[in-house]
Amino acid sequence: MADTIIILDFGGQYTQLIARRVRQAKVLSRVLPYWAKPEEIAAFSPKGIILSGGPASVLAADAPRCDAAVFNLGVPVLGICYGMQLMAHMLGGRVAAAASREYGLRDVRLNNDAKLFSGLPAQLSCWMSHTYQVEQQPQGFRGIAATDSCPVAAMADDGRKLYGLQFHPEVTHTKRGGDILKAFLYDVCGCRGDWQMADFAQRAVADIREAVGTGKVLLALSGGVDSSVVAALLHRAIGDRLHCVFVDHGFMRKDEPRMVKEVFTRTFPVTLVAVDAADRFMDKLRGVSDPEQKRKIIGAEFVAVFR
Protein backbone atom coordinates (compact mmCIF):
# COMPACT_ATOMS: atom_id res chain seq x y z
CA MET A 1 0.00 0.00 0.00
CA ALA A 2 1.32 3.43 -0.95
CA ASP A 3 2.33 5.87 1.77
CA THR A 4 -0.49 8.39 2.09
CA ILE A 5 -0.67 11.97 3.34
CA ILE A 6 -4.11 13.33 4.22
CA ILE A 7 -4.70 17.04 3.54
CA LEU A 8 -7.59 18.62 5.42
CA ASP A 9 -9.06 21.44 3.35
CA PHE A 10 -10.09 24.61 5.18
CA GLY A 11 -11.01 26.45 1.99
CA GLY A 12 -7.52 27.65 1.12
CA GLN A 13 -6.76 28.73 -2.42
CA TYR A 14 -3.58 26.62 -2.39
CA THR A 15 -5.03 23.35 -1.05
CA GLN A 16 -4.83 21.54 -4.38
CA LEU A 17 -1.34 22.92 -4.89
CA ILE A 18 -0.27 21.37 -1.59
CA ALA A 19 -1.67 18.05 -2.80
CA ARG A 20 0.22 18.43 -6.06
CA ARG A 21 3.52 19.21 -4.33
CA VAL A 22 3.17 16.12 -2.15
CA ARG A 23 2.56 13.97 -5.22
CA GLN A 24 5.51 15.55 -7.00
CA ALA A 25 7.57 14.34 -4.05
CA LYS A 26 6.37 10.82 -4.95
CA VAL A 27 3.97 10.48 -2.05
CA LEU A 28 0.24 9.86 -2.52
CA SER A 29 -1.94 12.67 -1.15
CA ARG A 30 -5.68 12.74 -0.56
CA VAL A 31 -7.71 15.87 0.14
CA LEU A 32 -10.56 15.58 2.64
CA PRO A 33 -12.87 18.30 4.01
CA TYR A 34 -11.87 19.74 7.36
CA TRP A 35 -14.86 18.11 9.03
CA ALA A 36 -13.68 14.58 8.15
CA LYS A 37 -14.08 12.30 11.15
CA PRO A 38 -10.95 10.86 12.80
CA GLU A 39 -12.00 7.32 11.93
CA GLU A 40 -12.43 8.34 8.29
CA ILE A 41 -8.91 9.76 8.27
CA ALA A 42 -7.47 6.76 10.09
CA ALA A 43 -9.03 4.42 7.51
CA PHE A 44 -6.40 5.60 5.01
CA SER A 45 -3.58 4.66 7.42
CA PRO A 46 -1.90 8.01 6.72
CA LYS A 47 1.76 8.63 7.38
CA GLY A 48 0.95 12.26 8.16
CA ILE A 49 -1.66 14.99 7.99
CA ILE A 50 -1.44 18.52 6.55
CA LEU A 51 -3.85 21.27 7.59
CA SER A 52 -4.33 23.69 4.70
CA GLY A 53 -4.61 27.45 4.73
CA GLY A 54 -7.97 29.18 4.59
CA PRO A 55 -9.65 32.59 4.40
CA ALA A 56 -11.30 32.53 7.85
CA SER A 57 -10.08 33.74 11.23
CA VAL A 58 -9.66 31.06 13.87
CA LEU A 59 -11.10 33.55 16.36
CA ALA A 60 -14.46 33.73 14.58
CA ALA A 61 -17.34 31.86 16.21
CA ASP A 62 -18.05 29.99 12.98
CA ALA A 63 -14.41 29.33 12.07
CA PRO A 64 -13.87 25.94 10.40
CA ARG A 65 -12.25 23.48 12.79
CA CYS A 66 -11.14 19.89 12.50
CA ASP A 67 -11.85 17.33 15.18
CA ALA A 68 -9.39 17.76 18.06
CA ALA A 69 -8.67 14.03 17.86
CA VAL A 70 -6.70 14.72 14.66
CA PHE A 71 -3.79 15.76 16.87
CA ASN A 72 -3.92 12.47 18.75
CA LEU A 73 -3.96 9.97 15.88
CA GLY A 74 -0.29 9.20 16.44
CA VAL A 75 0.89 10.62 13.09
CA PRO A 76 2.75 13.87 12.36
CA VAL A 77 0.67 16.97 11.60
CA LEU A 78 1.80 20.04 9.65
CA GLY A 79 -0.32 23.19 9.76
CA ILE A 80 0.17 25.75 6.99
CA CYS A 81 -0.95 29.39 7.52
CA TYR A 82 -4.54 29.04 8.83
CA GLY A 83 -3.67 25.43 9.65
CA MET A 84 -0.85 26.58 11.93
CA GLN A 85 -3.04 29.17 13.66
CA LEU A 86 -5.80 26.59 14.16
CA MET A 87 -3.32 24.12 15.64
CA ALA A 88 -2.06 26.76 18.07
CA HIS A 89 -5.58 27.87 18.99
CA MET A 90 -6.94 24.36 19.57
CA LEU A 91 -3.93 23.23 21.61
CA GLY A 92 -4.01 26.10 24.08
CA GLY A 93 -1.91 28.78 22.39
CA ARG A 94 -3.03 32.29 21.52
CA VAL A 95 -3.72 33.78 18.08
CA ALA A 96 -4.18 37.53 17.57
CA ALA A 97 -4.37 40.08 14.79
CA ALA A 98 -0.92 41.00 13.55
CA ALA A 99 0.31 44.56 14.07
CA SER A 100 0.82 44.73 10.33
CA ARG A 101 -0.51 42.31 7.75
CA GLU A 102 2.12 40.33 5.87
CA TYR A 103 1.39 39.73 2.20
CA GLY A 104 3.98 38.80 -0.38
CA LEU A 105 7.62 37.83 -0.08
CA ARG A 106 9.25 38.20 3.33
CA ASP A 107 12.70 37.30 4.60
CA VAL A 108 12.26 34.51 7.13
CA ARG A 109 14.98 33.64 9.64
CA LEU A 110 15.22 29.88 10.23
CA ASN A 111 16.50 27.77 13.09
CA ASN A 112 18.68 25.30 11.22
CA ASP A 113 18.50 22.74 14.02
CA ALA A 114 14.80 22.27 13.23
CA LYS A 115 13.96 19.09 11.32
CA LEU A 116 11.96 20.96 8.69
CA PHE A 117 14.87 23.28 7.90
CA SER A 118 17.82 20.91 8.03
CA GLY A 119 20.41 21.81 5.40
CA LEU A 120 18.74 25.11 4.50
CA PRO A 121 20.34 28.57 4.76
CA ALA A 122 19.72 30.71 7.84
CA GLN A 123 17.38 32.97 5.89
CA LEU A 124 14.89 32.30 3.11
CA SER A 125 12.56 34.44 1.03
CA CYS A 126 9.07 33.02 1.69
CA TRP A 127 5.51 33.82 0.63
CA MET A 128 3.28 35.21 3.38
CA SER A 129 -0.45 35.91 3.28
CA HIS A 130 -1.96 36.47 6.73
CA THR A 131 -3.72 39.01 8.93
CA TYR A 132 -3.59 36.92 12.12
CA GLN A 133 -0.62 35.11 13.63
CA VAL A 134 0.41 33.02 16.60
CA GLU A 135 1.09 35.30 19.55
CA GLN A 136 1.72 32.57 22.14
CA GLN A 137 2.65 29.00 21.30
CA PRO A 138 0.94 26.03 22.95
CA GLN A 139 2.81 24.22 25.69
CA GLY A 140 5.51 21.96 24.28
CA PHE A 141 6.14 24.04 21.16
CA ARG A 142 9.14 26.18 20.30
CA GLY A 143 9.55 28.85 17.65
CA ILE A 144 11.73 27.74 14.74
CA ALA A 145 11.38 30.72 12.38
CA ALA A 146 10.61 34.45 12.53
CA THR A 147 10.29 37.61 10.47
CA ASP A 148 10.64 41.22 11.61
CA SER A 149 6.88 41.46 12.20
CA CYS A 150 6.02 37.81 12.91
CA PRO A 151 7.98 36.40 15.89
CA VAL A 152 6.52 32.91 15.37
CA ALA A 153 6.70 32.27 11.63
CA ALA A 154 7.05 28.52 12.30
CA MET A 155 6.74 26.32 15.37
CA ALA A 156 7.52 22.76 16.33
CA ASP A 157 6.74 20.16 18.97
CA ASP A 158 9.18 17.42 18.02
CA GLY A 159 7.95 15.11 20.76
CA ARG A 160 4.43 14.94 19.36
CA LYS A 161 5.61 15.61 15.79
CA LEU A 162 3.37 18.66 15.40
CA TYR A 163 4.60 21.49 13.19
CA GLY A 164 3.31 24.81 11.90
CA LEU A 165 4.39 27.16 9.11
CA GLN A 166 2.91 30.65 8.82
CA PHE A 167 4.32 30.96 5.29
CA HIS A 168 3.36 28.88 2.26
CA PRO A 169 6.03 26.30 1.26
CA GLU A 170 3.84 24.97 -1.57
CA VAL A 171 4.06 28.06 -3.80
CA THR A 172 7.00 28.59 -6.13
CA HIS A 173 7.67 32.04 -4.62
CA THR A 174 8.96 30.39 -1.43
CA LYS A 175 12.59 29.50 -1.96
CA ARG A 176 13.33 25.86 -1.13
CA GLY A 177 9.68 25.32 -0.19
CA GLY A 178 9.78 21.92 -1.84
CA ASP A 179 12.70 20.92 0.39
CA ILE A 180 10.72 21.95 3.49
CA LEU A 181 7.77 19.80 2.42
CA LYS A 182 10.10 16.89 1.64
CA ALA A 183 11.66 17.21 5.08
CA PHE A 184 8.19 16.78 6.58
CA LEU A 185 7.30 13.90 4.27
CA TYR A 186 10.57 11.98 4.49
CA ASP A 187 12.33 12.95 7.72
CA VAL A 188 9.28 13.45 9.95
CA CYS A 189 6.61 11.17 8.46
CA GLY A 190 9.00 8.49 7.19
CA CYS A 191 7.51 8.32 3.69
CA ARG A 192 9.45 6.24 1.17
CA GLY A 193 8.85 8.45 -1.87
CA ASP A 194 8.11 5.52 -4.18
CA TRP A 195 4.64 6.47 -5.41
CA GLN A 196 4.10 7.23 -9.11
CA MET A 197 1.12 8.88 -10.81
CA ALA A 198 1.30 6.28 -13.58
CA ASP A 199 0.82 3.53 -11.01
CA PHE A 200 -2.22 5.33 -9.63
CA ALA A 201 -3.74 5.66 -13.12
CA GLN A 202 -3.24 1.95 -13.80
CA ARG A 203 -4.92 1.01 -10.52
CA ALA A 204 -7.77 3.43 -11.18
CA VAL A 205 -8.41 1.94 -14.63
CA ALA A 206 -8.42 -1.58 -13.18
CA ASP A 207 -10.83 -0.52 -10.41
CA ILE A 208 -13.16 1.12 -12.95
CA ARG A 209 -13.26 -1.98 -15.15
CA GLU A 210 -14.10 -4.14 -12.16
CA ALA A 211 -16.82 -1.75 -10.93
CA VAL A 212 -18.45 -1.15 -14.33
CA GLY A 213 -18.22 -4.70 -15.64
CA THR A 214 -20.07 -4.86 -18.96
CA GLY A 215 -22.23 -1.81 -18.21
CA LYS A 216 -22.15 1.79 -19.41
CA VAL A 217 -21.34 5.03 -17.63
CA LEU A 218 -23.14 8.38 -17.91
CA LEU A 219 -20.88 11.23 -16.82
CA ALA A 220 -21.67 14.90 -16.17
CA LEU A 221 -18.73 16.79 -17.69
CA SER A 222 -18.07 20.37 -16.57
CA GLY A 223 -14.80 20.80 -18.46
CA GLY A 224 -12.90 21.33 -15.22
CA VAL A 225 -9.89 19.31 -14.13
CA ASP A 226 -11.75 16.82 -11.92
CA SER A 227 -14.46 15.72 -14.33
CA SER A 228 -12.07 15.79 -17.31
CA VAL A 229 -9.58 13.48 -15.58
CA VAL A 230 -12.44 11.16 -14.58
CA ALA A 231 -13.62 11.12 -18.20
CA ALA A 232 -10.12 10.33 -19.48
CA LEU A 233 -9.71 7.44 -17.01
CA LEU A 234 -13.17 6.11 -17.80
CA HIS A 235 -12.46 6.22 -21.52
CA ARG A 236 -9.21 4.31 -21.02
CA ALA A 237 -11.07 1.72 -18.97
CA ILE A 238 -14.31 1.18 -20.91
CA GLY A 239 -13.90 2.99 -24.24
CA ASP A 240 -17.10 3.78 -26.15
CA ARG A 241 -19.30 2.61 -23.28
CA LEU A 242 -18.73 6.05 -21.74
CA HIS A 243 -21.40 8.69 -22.47
CA CYS A 244 -20.67 12.30 -21.46
CA VAL A 245 -22.98 15.28 -21.12
CA PHE A 246 -20.94 18.49 -21.29
CA VAL A 247 -22.83 21.31 -19.58
CA ASP A 248 -21.48 24.64 -20.84
CA HIS A 249 -22.60 27.14 -18.19
CA GLY A 250 -21.01 30.10 -19.95
CA PHE A 251 -18.39 30.87 -17.30
CA MET A 252 -15.36 29.20 -18.85
CA ARG A 253 -12.48 31.09 -20.42
CA LYS A 254 -12.65 32.08 -24.05
CA ASP A 255 -12.54 29.08 -26.42
CA GLU A 256 -12.42 26.55 -23.55
CA PRO A 257 -15.82 25.00 -24.44
CA ARG A 258 -14.53 24.38 -27.95
CA MET A 259 -11.38 22.80 -26.56
CA VAL A 260 -13.40 20.50 -24.30
CA LYS A 261 -15.45 19.32 -27.29
CA GLU A 262 -12.32 18.70 -29.34
CA VAL A 263 -10.58 16.74 -26.58
CA PHE A 264 -13.57 14.47 -26.02
CA THR A 265 -14.28 13.85 -29.68
CA ARG A 266 -10.69 13.44 -30.91
CA THR A 267 -8.18 12.66 -28.13
CA PHE A 268 -10.75 10.73 -26.09
CA PRO A 269 -13.52 9.98 -28.57
CA VAL A 270 -16.50 9.43 -26.26
CA THR A 271 -20.19 9.71 -27.00
CA LEU A 272 -20.59 13.40 -26.21
CA VAL A 273 -23.65 15.59 -25.86
CA ALA A 274 -22.78 19.28 -25.47
CA VAL A 275 -25.40 21.60 -23.99
CA ASP A 276 -25.10 25.38 -24.31
CA ALA A 277 -26.88 26.44 -21.12
CA ALA A 278 -25.29 29.87 -20.66
CA ASP A 279 -28.62 31.74 -20.88
CA ARG A 280 -30.20 29.45 -18.27
CA PHE A 281 -27.37 30.07 -15.81
CA MET A 282 -27.34 33.83 -16.38
CA ASP A 283 -31.10 34.01 -15.80
CA LYS A 284 -30.73 32.17 -12.49
CA LEU A 285 -27.86 34.40 -11.35
CA ARG A 286 -29.27 37.76 -12.39
CA GLY A 287 -29.30 40.10 -9.38
CA VAL A 288 -27.41 37.67 -7.12
CA SER A 289 -24.24 39.08 -5.53
CA ASP A 290 -23.47 36.73 -2.64
CA PRO A 291 -20.69 34.31 -3.72
CA GLU A 292 -21.94 31.36 -1.67
CA GLN A 293 -25.46 31.76 -3.04
CA LYS A 294 -24.00 31.89 -6.56
CA ARG A 295 -22.13 28.62 -5.99
CA LYS A 296 -25.28 26.90 -4.78
CA ILE A 297 -27.32 28.18 -7.72
CA ILE A 298 -24.66 27.10 -10.24
CA GLY A 299 -24.41 23.64 -8.67
CA ALA A 300 -28.16 23.10 -8.63
CA GLU A 301 -28.61 24.34 -12.20
CA PHE A 302 -25.74 22.17 -13.42
CA VAL A 303 -27.49 19.09 -12.04
CA ALA A 304 -30.82 20.22 -13.51
CA VAL A 305 -29.33 20.69 -16.99
CA PHE A 306 -27.56 17.34 -16.77
CA ARG A 307 -30.77 15.56 -15.84
GIWODA-V304390 format. One record per residue. PHI is phi in whole degrees, -180 to 180 (* if undefined). Layout:
# GIWODA-V304390
PHI ; PHI
This chain:
# GIWODA-V304390
* ; -70 ; -60 ; -127 ; -112 ; -94 ; -112 ; -90 ; -94 ; -105 ; 88 ; -73 ; -71 ; -105 ; -57 ; -67 ; -69 ; -59 ; -59 ; -66 ; -63 ; -63 ; -67 ; -64 ; -85 ; 67 ; -130 ; -71 ; -121 ; -132 ; -96 ; -123 ; -66 ; -61 ; -87 ; -55 ; -75 ; -54 ; -68 ; -68 ; -67 ; -63 ; -62 ; -86 ; 48 ; -69 ; -84 ; -171 ; -132 ; -118 ; -96 ; -76 ; -75 ; -175 ; -83 ; -83 ; -103 ; -66 ; -85 ; -72 ; -61 ; -103 ; -62 ; -67 ; -135 ; -84 ; -68 ; -59 ; -67 ; -57 ; -82 ; -122 ; -83 ; 83 ; -124 ; -62 ; -129 ; -119 ; -100 ; -115 ; 58 ; -56 ; -61 ; -69 ; -63 ; -64 ; -58 ; -62 ; -64 ; -75 ; -100 ; 101 ; -84 ; -131 ; -115 ; -144 ; -65 ; -71 ; -62 ; -144 ; -66 ; -104 ; -143 ; 109 ; -76 ; -135 ; -80 ; -112 ; -88 ; -110 ; -88 ; -72 ; -84 ; -76 ; -59 ; -69 ; -115 ; -60 ; 83 ; -95 ; -67 ; -70 ; -143 ; -131 ; -89 ; -128 ; -90 ; -112 ; -159 ; -154 ; -105 ; -108 ; -155 ; -74 ; -95 ; -137 ; -77 ; -66 ; -59 ; 98 ; -96 ; -135 ; -74 ; -124 ; -162 ; -157 ; -122 ; -62 ; -113 ; -132 ; -61 ; -118 ; -87 ; -163 ; -143 ; -149 ; -125 ; -64 ; -62 ; -94 ; 58 ; -115 ; -137 ; -139 ; -125 ; -77 ; -91 ; -107 ; -75 ; -79 ; -88 ; -68 ; -63 ; -77 ; -66 ; 63 ; -61 ; -62 ; -68 ; -66 ; -63 ; -64 ; -61 ; -67 ; -67 ; -89 ; -80 ; -93 ; -85 ; 77 ; -68 ; -87 ; 70 ; -117 ; -88 ; -129 ; -60 ; -61 ; -63 ; -63 ; -62 ; -64 ; -66 ; -64 ; -62 ; -64 ; -64 ; -63 ; -60 ; -68 ; -72 ; -81 ; 63 ; -99 ; -81 ; -118 ; -128 ; -108 ; -121 ; -82 ; -112 ; -93 ; 93 ; -79 ; -61 ; -60 ; -69 ; -69 ; -66 ; -59 ; -62 ; -64 ; -67 ; -62 ; -63 ; -63 ; -83 ; -126 ; 60 ; -76 ; -84 ; -95 ; -120 ; -114 ; -114 ; -91 ; -96 ; -90 ; -85 ; 91 ; -111 ; -83 ; -69 ; -56 ; 73 ; -65 ; -58 ; -64 ; -65 ; -60 ; -62 ; -66 ; -61 ; -98 ; -125 ; -116 ; -64 ; -123 ; -73 ; -98 ; -77 ; -119 ; -114 ; -105 ; -117 ; -85 ; -113 ; -56 ; -64 ; -62 ; -68 ; -63 ; -62 ; -68 ; -95 ; -60 ; 86 ; -94 ; -118 ; -71 ; -59 ; -65 ; -64 ; -60 ; -61 ; -66 ; -65 ; -63 ; -63 ; -66 ; -71 ; -59 ; -63 ; -64 ; -66 ; -60 ; -63
